[in-house]
Structures are given as C-alpha cells and as structure tokens.
Amino acid sequence: MNPSVMHQFDRRALDHRRRQRRPLLGAILLALLLMLGASCSSGAHHASGAKATTPTTQPKTVLAAIGDDPELTTFLTALRLGTPTGTMDGAGPYTVLVPTNRAFAKLAPSTIDGSSPAGRQKLVQVIDGHILAGATAGHPLTLGRVTTSSGSTITVARSGSTLMVTDGQGHTAKVIRTLPSGNGWVYVIDGVLLPA
C-alpha cells in the first residue's frame, strides 16, 4: 500500500475517533463544570463579605434531637423505660437537661436500674428530675431555682460563661452544649441530677 494512502487512512481513522470522543469529552467537561459550580456556590460570599450559609434543619422534637446524638443514648433508653411512649412528642415547649453517657457511667448501676417496680419508680424520678416544668420556648434555662417535672428543685447558676446546674443533693453539672428542636431545647450536661 502506498504510504500516502496509508497516511490518509490513518488520518481518517484518527479524525473519526476524535469525533466519537467529542461528545464524551463534552459530557465530562459539563459534569466537571457543574461540580465546580456547586462547590463555588456553597462557599459564595455576599457583597457584605459574609459567607453564605445554607439553613440547617433542626430535629422536629426534643426526643429526635436526643436520639440523633450518640453521646445521649443512655438517657434516651432510661427515658423510654421510665416514661410513657409519646412523652415530649407534643407541641411543647420542653426543656430537658440530658446527661451524657459518660455521666451515667459514673453512677452506681442501681441508680438507673428499671428492671424492678421499685427500680423503675426511682428511674422515673431521676429522669423527671431532668425535665423542667413550665418551660418556655427559646433558651428557657434561666438563672435561679427551677422546678422539675418530678417536683424537685434545681439551681441554675453562671460560672463565667458556663451554665452550672446543681441538684437537691448538691451535685453540680456543667452545661456543655445545647441542641435546639422544633418543640423545645436540650441542654447536654456532664453529670446526672439526683433527687434530694
């Protein structure tokens, strides 16, 4: 075969392959541009210089907020053992002081044992001591003496910028973070509040 004919054949085959690749390259380029545009828009800045943020979705209920946090599973289990189903699913507002799993681990096992009727009654009293009565929407944790659903009184005080909660036995727990929900607030604390 003549080398010039072979060269034309190779060129035609190469041109044909290039034409076949163009749609594929175009699709890849479009996908890359779309991904780049999405990442740029998520970090867009307003004219004021403030970074644009997307609204976060808060849990519908305080129970959902507690259930979404893996550090609060002991309280949720105790709550389900000691209170009727549907508690705190209503309109609220509810304010709940929720000890972390680590805080519960420091207690004697008999404190939260709901296996016997007497143990369940004690468990209900402990859990109800973390639910505030007469709570209002927003950040309802106010300073001073507060009545819980169990009828016990706790004291909320400020130490610098930290909120501290003291139970009837004099044990103090620190509020380490808050979790908003559609029907109230969850205050995560580093200690378990016990009745007097």
N, C-alpha and C positions, 0 to 999 in steps of 0.2 A: 504494500500500500504506500502510496505517495506520502511523504512526510507532511506536506502542506495540507493534504486532505485529512490526514490523521489529526493534525493540529486543529483544523476546523471542527472535526468531530469531537475532540476533547473540549474545545471551547463551547460548542453547543451543549454538550452534556453538563459542563460546568455552569453555564447560564441557566439551564433547565433546573439544576439542583439549587441554584441561588433563588430562582423564582419560587420554588417549592418552600424554601426556608423563610422567605419574607413574611408570610402570614404567621408562622410560628414565632419568628423574632418580634414581629409586631405585637403579638399576644403577650409575649414575655415582657416586652417593654411597657405595655399598657398595665400589666399586673404590677410591675415594679413602681411605676408612677403612682398607681392607686395606693399601694402600700406606703410609699413615701409621703403622699398627700395626707393619708390618715394619721401617720405619726407626726407630721408637722402640725396638723390641726389640733391634735391633742395637747400640744405644747404651745399653742398660739398665745400671743400676748395682746392685751388690749392696748389702746392708744395711751392709756394712763400708765402703762408699764407693768400692770398687774398680770400675772399669769392666769389664763383662763382655766377654770376648773369645771369638771363635769359634776353634776349633782350626785351625791351618794344616796343610796336607798337605805333607809333605816328599817330595822325589823318592825313588823306590824304590832307585836306585843312584847311586853317585858319577858314573857316566857320564851319567845323566839330569840330575843337578844341574849338571854341566859343560855339557851340551847345552842346558839351559834358560837359560843366561846368555849373551847376545850378545857380551859382552866376552871370552869364553873360546874362541871358535871356532878360533883358530889352534892352540891346544893340542889341541883335540879332533881336528882334521884331522891333525895330526902324530901323535897317539896312534893313530889309525886306520891311518895309513900305516905306522907302525913296529911295531905290536904285533898279535898275532892277534885276530881277532874273538872277542868274548866276554870279553876281559880286563876284569876288575873288574865283571863282571856277577854273580859268585858271591856267596856269603853274606858274605864279607869277614871281619872289618872291614878296610877300606882307608883309608889316609891319603894324600892326594895334594896336593902343592903345585903350584898351577896359575898360571902367569904369564898376565897379561892380554895381549890383542892388542897393546897399546901397547908392552909389554915385548919381545915378539917383533919388533916393527917396528924396534927399536934394534939388533938383531943383523945381522951380515953374512948375506946370503941363503944362502951356502954352509953356514952352521951348521945350518940345518934343511932342507936340500935332500935329499929322499928319492928322487930320480929315478934315481940310480945305486946299484949294490950297496954301494959304499963309503959313499956319502951316506946310504943307508938304515941302515947299521950305526951310523954316527955319530948319526943321528936317534934310533935306538932307545936308544943310550947316554944322550943328552940327556934324552929323555922318561923313561927308567927312573930317572934321577937326581932326578926329582920325585916318585917313588912310594916311600913309606917301607916298609921291610921290618919285619916283626914288629910291625905296628901293632896297637893295641887300640882297642876301641870307645870312644865318648865324645869328649872332647877329648884325643886322644892325643899332641898335639905337646908334647913335654917339652923342658925346657932341657938343653943339653949337646950332646955329639956323638951323631949319629944316622946309622945306616947306611941307604942307599937300596937299591932293587932292583937297581941297576947295580953295587952293591958299593962305591960311593964313600961318603965320609963328608961330612956337612954339620954345621954347628954352629948350634944354635938358642939365641938369647940374648934377653934382655928389655932394652929401652931405654925406661925409663919404663913406660908401659902398652902399648907396642908390641912385638910379637914380630919379631925380625930373624933372617934365615936367611943364613948365609954358606957359599958353595960351596968346593970344593977349590982354586980359583984366587984366592980372596979376595974375590970379588964378593958384595955384600950386597944382599938383597932384603927388603922390608918386607911383613909380612902385613897386608893391607888389609881383609880380611873373611873370614868363614868361612861355608861352606854345608853344613848337615847333610844326610845322606841315610840311607836305610834300611840301607845296608851300609858306612857309614864317614863320613869328613869330607873336605871340600875346603877347603884354605886358599888363598885367592887372594892372589898375591904380585905385586909390581910390578917384578920382574926375573926373568931366566932363569938358572937354576942350570946351570953348566957343569962337566964332569968335570975333574979335575986333569990 
